[in-house]
Structures are given as C-alpha cells and as structure tokens.
Amino acid sequence: MLDHLDHLFRIVILLACLVILYRAEPAVSRMSPATPLLIRIAFNLLCCAALGGVFYALAGAVPAWLTALLALAVAVLILCERRVQILSGTRAPRFPQPPGNHL
C-alpha cells in the first residue's frame, strides 16, 4: 500500500511542477521592467522550484505528502488566468479606448 502512495506522490509532484512551469515561464518571459521586483523574484523562484521538482520526481525520490499537496495547490493557483496576468503586470485593457477618447 505504501508503495502505491509513493508512486502517487511522485506523479502528483511531476504533474503539478509541469503545470507550474507551463504557466510561470511565459509569465516570466512577458514581464516588463515595470513589473515589481517581488513578483519577478516569486515567479523566478516558482520556475526554479518546479524544474527541481520535475528532476526530483524523475530521479525517483519520494516527496512528503505535504510537499505534494503544496505543489498541487500552487499549480491550481497558477492555473487561474487572471491571477497570472495581474501578478505579472501583463494585463491588457478589456475594452481598449479609441485614441483621443479618454475619460
């Protein structure tokens, strides 16, 4: 039974980290110099940790259940489209105003 949980935790870590990489790396690439420093640091740390988690899982290491749960929570959070756009500062106006017609 314990062996099955080990495999489950490895799969959860691997999938969660791949989702994090899939969503965080483009956000890092789109950041402008105006993006706040803490947001830059946070997304870069997310990318580094997710890459480490992928290698960790592929190497056969078994993560703790809390680590797997935390990686899953971060992956779900980063899947929220609006959250990534707001945090990375790349949010485009929803209804662009024509030139010269500003309120």
N, CA, C and O atoms as a Tinker XYZ file with bonds, in Angstrom:
   412  protein
     1  N      0.827000   -1.205000    0.000000    73     2
     2  CA     0.000000    0.000000    0.000000    64     1     3
     3  C      0.865000    1.260000    0.000000    63     2     4     5
     4  O      0.576000    2.232000   -0.699000    81     3
     5  N      1.918000    1.222000    0.790000    73     3     6
     6  CA     2.794000    2.391000    0.888000    64     5     7
     7  C      3.501000    2.661000   -0.434000    63     6     8     9
     8  O      3.762000    3.813000   -0.780000    81     7
     9  N      3.809000    1.602000   -1.169000    73     7    10
    10  CA     4.471000    1.754000   -2.461000    64     9    11
    11  C      3.563000    2.479000   -3.461000    63    10    12    13
    12  O      4.041000    3.273000   -4.272000    81    11
    13  N      2.272000    2.209000   -3.403000    73    11    14
    14  CA     1.323000    2.883000   -4.295000    64    13    15
    15  C      1.235000    4.367000   -3.981000    63    14    16    17
    16  O      1.118000    5.189000   -4.889000    81    15
    17  N      1.292000    4.711000   -2.707000    73    15    18
    18  CA     1.259000    6.127000   -2.322000    64    17    19
    19  C      2.517000    6.843000   -2.781000    63    18    20    21
    20  O      2.460000    8.005000   -3.183000    81    19
    21  N      3.647000    6.163000   -2.726000    73    19    22
    22  CA     4.893000    6.763000   -3.213000    64    21    23
    23  C      4.789000    7.111000   -4.684000    63    22    24    25
    24  O      5.195000    8.195000   -5.103000    81    23
    25  N      4.246000    6.192000   -5.469000    73    23    26
    26  CA     4.066000    6.458000   -6.894000    64    25    27
    27  C      3.074000    7.596000   -7.119000    63    26    28    29
    28  O      3.282000    8.448000   -7.982000    81    27
    29  N      2.007000    7.604000   -6.344000    73    27    30
    30  CA     1.014000    8.670000   -6.469000    64    29    31
    31  C      1.635000   10.035000   -6.166000    63    30    32    33
    32  O      1.397000   10.999000   -6.893000    81    31
    33  N      2.423000   10.118000   -5.103000    73    31    34
    34  CA     3.058000   11.387000   -4.746000    64    33    35
    35  C      4.037000   11.835000   -5.827000    63    34    36    37
    36  O      4.119000   13.024000   -6.133000    81    35
    37  N      4.779000   10.892000   -6.407000    73    35    38
    38  CA     5.694000   11.243000   -7.498000    64    37    39
    39  C      4.945000   11.771000   -8.709000    63    38    40    41
    40  O      5.372000   12.740000   -9.336000    81    39
    41  N      3.837000   11.140000   -9.035000    73    39    42
    42  CA     3.029000   11.593000  -10.178000    64    41    43
    43  C      2.429000   12.966000   -9.908000    63    42    44    45
    44  O      2.412000   13.825000  -10.789000    81    43
    45  N      1.936000   13.171000   -8.686000    73    43    46
    46  CA     1.360000   14.474000   -8.330000    64    45    47
    47  C      2.416000   15.566000   -8.436000    63    46    48    49
    48  O      2.161000   16.623000   -9.013000    81    47
    49  N      3.594000   15.318000   -7.887000    73    47    50
    50  CA     4.683000   16.308000   -7.956000    64    49    51
    51  C      5.062000   16.580000   -9.405000    63    50    52    53
    52  O      5.217000   17.735000   -9.802000    81    51
    53  N      5.208000   15.534000  -10.186000    73    51    54
    54  CA     5.614000   15.705000  -11.576000    64    53    55
    55  C      4.580000   16.522000  -12.353000    63    54    56    57
    56  O      4.940000   17.477000  -13.041000    81    55
    57  N      3.323000   16.161000  -12.251000    73    55    58
    58  CA     2.282000   16.888000  -12.983000    64    57    59
    59  C      2.130000   18.319000  -12.486000    63    58    60    61
    60  O      2.007000   19.248000  -13.284000    81    59
    61  N      2.140000   18.497000  -11.170000    73    59    62
    62  CA     1.995000   19.847000  -10.619000    64    61    63
    63  C      3.153000   20.734000  -11.058000    63    62    64    65
    64  O      2.941000   21.889000  -11.429000    81    63
    65  N      4.358000   20.217000  -11.020000    73    63    66
    66  CA     5.524000   21.016000  -11.413000    64    65    67
    67  C      5.515000   21.325000  -12.904000    63    66    68    69
    68  O      5.936000   22.406000  -13.315000    81    67
    69  N      5.042000   20.392000  -13.712000    73    67    70
    70  CA     4.942000   20.668000  -15.144000    64    69    71
    71  C      3.907000   21.751000  -15.428000    63    70    72    73
    72  O      4.112000   22.599000  -16.297000    81    71
    73  N      2.801000   21.723000  -14.699000    73    71    74
    74  CA     1.790000   22.777000  -14.851000    64    73    75
    75  C      2.360000   24.119000  -14.425000    63    74    76    77
    76  O      2.142000   25.128000  -15.095000    81    75
    77  N      3.085000   24.139000  -13.321000    73    75    78
    78  CA     3.694000   25.380000  -12.844000    64    77    79
    79  C      4.668000   25.924000  -13.875000    63    78    80    81
    80  O      4.657000   27.121000  -14.165000    81    79
    81  N      5.501000   25.069000  -14.428000    73    79    82
    82  CA     6.441000   25.511000  -15.474000    64    81    83
    83  C      5.708000   26.019000  -16.706000    63    82    84    85
    84  O      6.094000   27.031000  -17.292000    81    83
    85  N      4.657000   25.320000  -17.096000    73    83    86
    86  CA     3.895000   25.693000  -18.278000    64    85    87
    87  C      3.270000   27.082000  -18.130000    63    86    88    89
    88  O      3.165000   27.826000  -19.105000    81    87
    89  N      2.859000   27.428000  -16.915000    73    87    90
    90  CA     2.192000   28.712000  -16.698000    64    89    91
    91  C      3.149000   29.811000  -16.252000    63    90    92    93
    92  O      2.951000   30.970000  -16.617000    81    91
    93  N      4.171000   29.489000  -15.483000    73    91    94
    94  CA     5.033000   30.523000  -14.910000    64    93    95
    95  C      6.104000   31.006000  -15.881000    63    94    96    97
    96  O      6.433000   32.192000  -15.891000    81    95
    97  N      6.646000   30.122000  -16.684000    73    95    98
    98  CA     7.735000   30.532000  -17.579000    64    97    99
    99  C      7.284000   31.589000  -18.585000    63    98   100   101
   100  O      8.005000   32.568000  -18.775000    81    99
   101  N      6.127000   31.443000  -19.240000    73    99   102
   102  CA     5.703000   32.516000  -20.142000    64   101   103
   103  C      5.430000   33.826000  -19.408000    63   102   104   105
   104  O      5.645000   34.904000  -19.962000    81   103
   105  N      4.962000   33.738000  -18.174000    73   103   106
   106  CA     4.729000   34.963000  -17.399000    64   105   107
   107  C      6.047000   35.674000  -17.127000    63   106   108   109
   108  O      6.117000   36.902000  -17.179000    81   107
   109  N      7.092000   34.905000  -16.838000    73   107   110
   110  CA     8.415000   35.496000  -16.612000    64   109   111
   111  C      8.911000   36.145000  -17.903000    63   110   112   113
   112  O      9.477000   37.238000  -17.877000    81   111
   113  N      8.699000   35.475000  -19.017000    73   111   114
   114  CA     9.161000   35.998000  -20.301000    64   113   115
   115  C      8.447000   37.287000  -20.696000    63   114   116   117
   116  O      9.033000   38.136000  -21.367000    81   115
   117  N      7.200000   37.441000  -20.291000    73   115   118
   118  CA     6.423000   38.624000  -20.663000    64   117   119
   119  C      6.583000   39.788000  -19.701000    63   118   120   121
   120  O      6.073000   40.876000  -19.970000    81   119
   121  N      7.266000   39.592000  -18.604000    73   119   122
   122  CA     7.399000   40.673000  -17.622000    64   121   123
   123  C      8.197000   41.825000  -18.198000    63   122   124   125
   124  O      9.181000   41.637000  -18.913000    81   123
   125  N      7.744000   43.020000  -17.867000    73   123   126
   126  CA     8.433000   44.221000  -18.328000    64   125   127
   127  C      9.313000   44.753000  -17.200000    63   126   128   129
   128  O      9.222000   44.280000  -16.066000    81   127
   129  N     10.157000   45.724000  -17.501000    73   127   130
   130  CA    10.960000   46.326000  -16.432000    64   129   131
   131  C     10.096000   46.984000  -15.354000    63   130   132   133
   132  O     10.572000   47.233000  -14.246000    81   131
   133  N      8.845000   47.263000  -15.668000    73   131   134
   134  CA     7.956000   47.888000  -14.689000    64   133   135
   135  C      7.350000   46.881000  -13.714000    63   134   136   137
   136  O      6.714000   47.278000  -12.737000    81   135
   137  N      7.535000   45.595000  -13.962000    73   135   138
   138  CA     6.998000   44.574000  -13.060000    64   137   139
   139  C      7.696000   44.680000  -11.709000    63   138   140   141
   140  O      8.924000   44.751000  -11.657000    81   139
   141  N      6.940000   44.691000  -10.621000    73   139   142
   142  CA     7.561000   44.803000   -9.288000    64   141   143
   143  C      8.580000   43.692000   -9.035000    63   142   144   145
   144  O      8.406000   42.552000   -9.465000    81   143
   145  N      9.640000   44.056000   -8.329000    73   143   146
   146  CA    10.746000   43.137000   -8.075000    64   145   147
   147  C     10.288000   41.874000   -7.350000    63   146   148   149
   148  O     10.735000   40.778000   -7.689000    81   147
   149  N      9.409000   42.006000   -6.362000    73   147   150
   150  CA     8.966000   40.825000   -5.622000    64   149   151
   151  C      8.196000   39.849000   -6.507000    63   150   152   153
   152  O      8.281000   38.636000   -6.316000    81   151
   153  N      7.453000   40.368000   -7.464000    73   151   154
   154  CA     6.738000   39.492000   -8.393000    64   153   155
   155  C      7.730000   38.762000   -9.280000    63   154   156   157
   156  O      7.573000   37.568000   -9.534000    81   155
   157  N      8.747000   39.467000   -9.754000    73   155   158
   158  CA     9.796000   38.830000  -10.565000    64   157   159
   159  C     10.490000   37.718000   -9.784000    63   158   160   161
   160  O     10.680000   36.611000  -10.287000    81   159
   161  N     10.861000   38.029000   -8.559000    73   159   162
   162  CA    11.552000   37.037000   -7.723000    64   161   163
   163  C     10.649000   35.829000   -7.489000    63   162   164   165
   164  O     11.094000   34.686000   -7.592000    81   163
   165  N      9.375000   36.089000   -7.173000    73   163   166
   166  CA     8.447000   34.992000   -6.884000    64   165   167
   167  C      8.275000   34.062000   -8.084000    63   166   168   169
   168  O      8.324000   32.842000   -7.933000    81   167
   169  N      8.075000   34.627000   -9.268000    73   167   170
   170  CA     7.884000   33.789000  -10.443000    64   169   171
   171  C      9.164000   33.065000  -10.842000    63   170   172   173
   172  O      9.105000   31.925000  -11.302000    81   171
   173  N     10.309000   33.698000  -10.677000    73   171   174
   174  CA    11.569000   33.013000  -10.969000    64   173   175
   175  C     11.803000   31.873000   -9.984000    63   174   176   177
   176  O     12.272000   30.804000  -10.374000    81   175
   177  N     11.482000   32.092000   -8.717000    73   175   178
   178  CA    11.610000   31.022000   -7.732000    64   177   179
   179  C     10.641000   29.877000   -8.033000    63   178   180   181
   180  O     10.990000   28.706000   -7.880000    81   179
   181  N      9.429000   30.218000   -8.459000    73   179   182
   182  CA     8.470000   29.183000   -8.847000    64   181   183
   183  C      9.021000   28.321000   -9.980000    63   182   184   185
   184  O      8.938000   27.094000   -9.937000    81   183
   185  N      9.586000   28.981000  -10.995000    73   183   186
   186  CA    10.154000   28.235000  -12.127000    64   185   187
   187  C     11.303000   27.341000  -11.681000    63   186   188   189
   188  O     11.374000   26.179000  -12.083000    81   187
   189  N     12.192000   27.861000  -10.864000    73   187   190
   190  CA    13.339000   27.072000  -10.393000    64   189   191
   191  C     12.882000   25.892000   -9.538000    63   190   192   193
   192  O     13.373000   24.775000   -9.703000    81   191
   193  N     11.944000   26.139000   -8.627000    73   191   194
   194  CA    11.455000   25.069000   -7.760000    64   193   195
   195  C     10.697000   24.010000   -8.562000    63   194   196   197
   196  O     10.825000   22.817000   -8.289000    81   195
   197  N      9.913000   24.439000   -9.547000    73   195   198
   198  CA     9.177000   23.483000  -10.364000    64   197   199
   199  C     10.124000   22.631000  -11.199000    63   198   200   201
   200  O      9.917000   21.425000  -11.341000    81   199
   201  N     11.148000   23.246000  -11.746000    73   199   202
   202  CA    12.135000   22.485000  -12.507000    64   201   203
   203  C     12.844000   21.475000  -11.596000    63   202   204   205
   204  O     13.073000   20.328000  -11.980000    81   203
   205  N     13.179000   21.916000  -10.408000    73   203   206
   206  CA    13.779000   20.996000   -9.431000    64   205   207
   207  C     12.833000   19.869000   -9.071000    63   206   208   209
   208  O     13.258000   18.724000   -8.913000    81   207
   209  N     11.542000   20.188000   -8.938000    73   207   210
   210  CA    10.558000   19.160000   -8.619000    64   209   211
   211  C     10.416000   18.124000   -9.721000    63   210   212   213
   212  O     10.222000   16.940000   -9.446000    81   211
   213  N     10.512000   18.574000  -10.976000    73   211   214
   214  CA    10.458000   17.631000  -12.102000    64   213   215
   215  C     11.649000   16.679000  -12.033000    63   214   216   217
   216  O     11.480000   15.465000  -12.147000    81   215
   217  N     12.845000   17.221000  -11.848000    73   215   218
   218  CA    14.032000   16.368000  -11.759000    64   217   219
   219  C     13.969000   15.455000  -10.540000    63   218   220   221
   220  O     14.377000   14.295000  -10.603000    81   219
   221  N     13.461000   15.978000   -9.441000    73   219   222
   222  CA    13.318000   15.228000   -8.198000    64   221   223
   223  C     12.409000   14.023000   -8.424000    63   222   224   225
   224  O     12.734000   12.914000   -8.001000    81   223
   225  N     11.277000   14.233000   -9.085000    73   223   226
   226  CA    10.329000   13.152000   -9.332000    64   225   227
   227  C     10.886000   12.142000  -10.326000    63   226   228   229
   228  O     10.727000   10.935000  -10.149000    81   227
   229  N     11.540000   12.641000  -11.372000    73   227   230
   230  CA    12.104000   11.733000  -12.378000    64   229   231
   231  C     13.269000   10.916000  -11.830000    63   230   232   233
   232  O     13.544000    9.820000  -12.318000    81   231
   233  N     13.948000   11.444000  -10.823000    73   231   234
   234  CA    15.060000   10.713000  -10.219000    64   233   235
   235  C     14.562000    9.595000   -9.299000    63   234   236   237
   236  O     15.349000    8.765000   -8.844000    81   235
   237  N     13.260000    9.575000   -9.029000    73   235   238
   238  CA    12.707000    8.504000   -8.200000    64   237   239
   239  C     12.586000    8.846000   -6.733000    63   238   240   241
   240  O     12.204000    7.995000   -5.930000    81   239
   241  N     12.902000   10.073000   -6.369000    73   239   242
   242  CA    12.772000   10.467000   -4.969000    64   241   243
   243  C     11.297000   10.573000   -4.599000    63   242   244   245
   244  O     10.469000   10.986000   -5.410000    81   243
   245  N     10.989000   10.199000   -3.383000    73   243   246
   246  CA     9.597000   10.226000   -2.924000    64   245   247
   247  C      9.393000   11.473000   -2.063000    63   246   248   249
   248  O     10.014000   11.609000   -1.009000    81   247
   249  N      8.524000   12.382000   -2.509000    73   247   250
   250  CA     8.281000   13.583000   -1.723000    64   249   251
   251  C      7.359000   13.292000   -0.542000    63   250   252   253
   252  O      6.618000   12.309000   -0.546000    81   251
   253  N      7.414000   14.140000    0.445000    73   251   254
   254  CA     6.487000   14.050000    1.573000    64   253   255
   255  C      5.087000   14.406000    1.083000    63   254   256   257
   256  O      4.944000   15.121000    0.091000    81   255
   257  N      4.075000   13.926000    1.756000    73   255   258
   258  CA     2.698000   14.203000    1.322000    64   257   259
   259  C      2.400000   15.690000    1.359000    63   258   260   261
   260  O      1.646000   16.190000    0.525000    81   259
   261  N      2.980000   16.402000    2.312000    73   259   262
   262  CA     2.742000   17.835000    2.414000    64   261   263
   263  C      3.381000   18.585000    1.241000    63   262   264   265
   264  O      2.822000   19.568000    0.756000    81   263
   265  N      4.531000   18.131000    0.794000    73   263   266
   266  CA     5.186000   18.728000   -0.369000    64   265   267
   267  C      4.344000   18.524000   -1.628000    63   266   268   269
   268  O      4.185000   19.445000   -2.430000    81   267
   269  N      3.810000   17.325000   -1.796000    73   267   270
   270  CA     2.953000   17.047000   -2.948000    64   269   271
   271  C      1.690000   17.903000   -2.901000    63   270   272   273
   272  O      1.250000   18.421000   -3.927000    81   271
   273  N      1.112000   18.052000   -1.720000    73   271   274
   274  CA    -0.094000   18.865000   -1.567000    64   273   275
   275  C      0.195000   20.336000   -1.862000    63   274   276   277
   276  O     -0.607000   21.010000   -2.508000    81   275
   277  N      1.323000   20.825000   -1.398000    73   275   278
   278  CA     1.700000   22.219000   -1.635000    64   277   279
   279  C      1.957000   22.469000   -3.123000    63   278   280   281
   280  O      1.529000   23.494000   -3.654000    81   279
   281  N      2.641000   21.562000   -3.792000    73   279   282
   282  CA     2.886000   21.710000   -5.227000    64   281   283
   283  C      1.573000   21.694000   -6.003000    63   282   284   285
   284  O      1.402000   22.448000   -6.962000    81   283
   285  N      0.664000   20.847000   -5.594000    73   283   286
   286  CA    -0.646000   20.787000   -6.240000    64   285   287
   287  C     -1.418000   22.084000   -6.027000    63   286   288   289
   288  O     -2.063000   22.582000   -6.950000    81   287
   289  N     -1.355000   22.626000   -4.828000    73   287   290
   290  CA    -2.045000   23.892000   -4.537000    64   289   291
   291  C     -1.473000   25.037000   -5.367000    63   290   292   293
   292  O     -2.231000   25.852000   -5.892000    81   291
   293  N     -0.176000   25.110000   -5.492000    73   291   294
   294  CA     0.452000   26.158000   -6.298000    64   293   295
   295  C      0.073000   25.993000   -7.764000    63   294   296   297
   296  O     -0.181000   26.984000   -8.449000    81   295
   297  N      0.031000   24.759000   -8.254000    73   295   298
   298  CA    -0.344000   24.515000   -9.650000    64   297   299
   299  C     -1.779000   24.960000   -9.915000    63   298   300   301
   300  O     -2.063000   25.567000  -10.948000    81   299
   301  N     -2.672000   24.664000   -8.997000    73   299   302
   302  CA    -4.069000   25.081000   -9.165000    64   301   303
   303  C     -4.172000   26.598000   -9.116000    63   302   304   305
   304  O     -4.906000   27.193000   -9.905000    81   303
   305  N     -3.453000   27.225000   -8.205000    73   303   306
   306  CA    -3.471000   28.680000   -8.094000    64   305   307
   307  C     -2.950000   29.345000   -9.358000    63   306   308   309
   308  O     -3.520000   30.330000   -9.826000    81   307
   309  N     -1.884000   28.817000   -9.903000    73   307   310
   310  CA    -1.274000   29.445000  -11.074000    64   309   311
   311  C     -2.075000   29.172000  -12.349000    63   310   312   313
   312  O     -1.871000   29.841000  -13.362000    81   311
   313  N     -2.979000   28.200000  -12.306000    73   311   314
   314  CA    -3.853000   27.961000  -13.451000    64   313   315
   315  C     -4.914000   29.050000  -13.604000    63   314   316   317
   316  O     -5.521000   29.180000  -14.666000    81   315
   317  N     -5.135000   29.826000  -12.555000    73   315   318
   318  CA    -6.112000   30.917000  -12.635000    64   317   319
   319  C     -5.555000   31.995000  -13.557000    63   318   320   321
   320  O     -4.616000   32.701000  -13.189000    81   319
   321  N     -6.116000   32.125000  -14.730000    73   319   322
   322  CA    -5.595000   33.030000  -15.766000    64   321   323
   323  C     -5.464000   34.462000  -15.275000    63   322   324   325
   324  O     -4.426000   35.093000  -15.475000    81   323
   325  N     -6.486000   34.975000  -14.646000    73   323   326
   326  CA    -6.449000   36.373000  -14.205000    64   325   327
   327  C     -5.360000   36.604000  -13.174000    63   326   328   329
   328  O     -4.718000   37.654000  -13.177000    81   327
   329  N     -5.148000   35.653000  -12.304000    73   327   330
   330  CA    -4.139000   35.814000  -11.259000    64   329   331
   331  C     -2.757000   35.984000  -11.881000    63   330   332   333
   332  O     -1.998000   36.852000  -11.449000    81   331
   333  N     -2.417000   35.189000  -12.869000    73   331   334
   334  CA    -1.098000   35.281000  -13.506000    64   333   335
   335  C     -0.965000   36.621000  -14.225000    63   334   336   337
   336  O      0.085000   37.260000  -14.148000    81   335
   337  N     -2.004000   37.049000  -14.917000    73   335   338
   338  CA    -1.930000   38.311000  -15.643000    64   337   339
   339  C     -1.784000   39.486000  -14.686000    63   338   340   341
   340  O     -0.988000   40.391000  -14.936000    81   339
   341  N     -2.525000   39.482000  -13.618000    73   339   342
   342  CA    -2.455000   40.593000  -12.659000    64   341   343
   343  C     -1.093000   40.619000  -11.980000    63   342   344   345
   344  O     -0.480000   41.681000  -11.864000    81   343
   345  N     -0.613000   39.465000  -11.530000    73   343   346
   346  CA     0.653000   39.422000  -10.809000    64   345   347
   347  C      1.845000   39.742000  -11.700000    63   346   348   349
   348  O      2.814000   40.346000  -11.241000    81   347
   349  N      1.786000   39.348000  -12.965000    73   347   350
   350  CA     2.928000   39.589000  -13.841000    64   349   351
   351  C      2.881000   40.958000  -14.504000    63   350   352   353
   352  O      3.836000   41.356000  -15.171000    81   351
   353  N      1.780000   41.684000  -14.327000    73   351   354
   354  CA     1.690000   43.031000  -14.880000    64   353   355
   355  C      1.483000   43.067000  -16.373000    63   354   356   357
   356  O      1.809000   44.070000  -17.008000    81   355
   357  N      0.952000   42.004000  -16.961000    73   355   358
   358  CA     0.791000   41.960000  -18.415000    64   357   359
   359  C     -0.680000   42.025000  -18.813000    63   358   360   361
   360  O     -1.046000   41.591000  -19.905000    81   359
   361  N     -1.492000   42.545000  -17.968000    73   359   362
   362  CA    -2.927000   42.576000  -18.225000    64   361   363
   363  C     -3.265000   43.655000  -19.243000    63   362   364   365
   364  O     -2.947000   44.829000  -19.053000    81   363
   365  N     -3.902000   43.248000  -20.306000    73   363   366
   366  CA    -4.308000   44.188000  -21.348000    64   365   367
   367  C     -5.684000   44.748000  -21.003000    63   366   368   369
   368  O     -6.472000   44.072000  -20.341000    81   367
   369  N     -5.989000   45.974000  -21.440000    73   367   370
   370  CA    -7.315000   46.515000  -21.163000    64   369   371
   371  C     -8.395000   45.666000  -21.821000    63   370   372   373
   372  O     -8.225000   45.163000  -22.932000    81   371
   373  N     -9.488000   45.521000  -21.121000    73   371   374
   374  CA   -10.558000   44.670000  -21.627000    64   373   375
   375  C    -11.256000   45.294000  -22.830000    63   374   376   377
   376  O    -11.535000   44.616000  -23.818000    81   375
   377  N    -11.534000   46.581000  -22.738000    73   375   378
   378  CA   -12.182000   47.304000  -23.826000    64   377   379
   379  C    -11.302000   48.493000  -24.179000    63   378   380   381
   380  O    -11.453000   49.558000  -23.579000    81   379
   381  N    -10.392000   48.347000  -25.128000    73   379   382
   382  CA    -9.495000   49.447000  -25.444000    64   381   383
   383  C    -10.273000   50.669000  -25.963000    63   382   384   385
   384  O    -11.209000   50.554000  -26.754000    81   383
   385  N     -9.846000   51.823000  -25.488000    73   383   386
   386  CA   -10.473000   53.071000  -25.899000    64   385   387
   387  C     -9.856000   53.545000  -27.209000    63   386   388   389
   388  O     -8.647000   53.399000  -27.395000    81   387
   389  N    -10.638000   54.101000  -28.115000    73   387   390
   390  CA   -10.056000   54.668000  -29.324000    64   389   391
   391  C     -9.194000   55.869000  -28.964000    63   390   392   393
   392  O     -9.437000   56.513000  -27.943000    81   391
   393  N     -8.187000   56.185000  -29.784000    73   391   394
   394  CA    -7.295000   57.310000  -29.480000    64   393   395
   395  C     -8.099000   58.620000  -29.390000    63   394   396   397
   396  O     -8.995000   58.893000  -30.189000    81   395
   397  N     -7.732000   59.405000  -28.383000    73   395   398
   398  CA    -8.356000   60.711000  -28.213000    64   397   399
   399  C     -9.713000   60.675000  -27.529000    63   398   400   401
   400  O    -10.370000   61.710000  -27.419000    81   399
   401  N    -10.143000   59.524000  -27.074000    73   399   402
   402  CA   -11.451000   59.409000  -26.447000    64   401   403
   403  C    -11.297000   58.889000  -25.011000    63   402   404   405
   404  O    -11.976000   57.941000  -24.615000    81   403
   405  N    -10.404000   59.510000  -24.239000    73   403   406
   406  CA   -10.133000   59.065000  -22.865000    64   405   407
   407  C    -11.057000   59.764000  -21.902000    63   406   408   409
   408  O    -11.394000   60.933000  -22.089000    81   407
   409  N    -11.460000   59.067000  -20.889000    73   407   410
   410  CA   -12.320000   59.642000  -19.853000    64   409   411
   411  C    -11.506000   60.163000  -18.703000    63   410   412
   412  O    -12.064000   60.683000  -17.737000    81   411
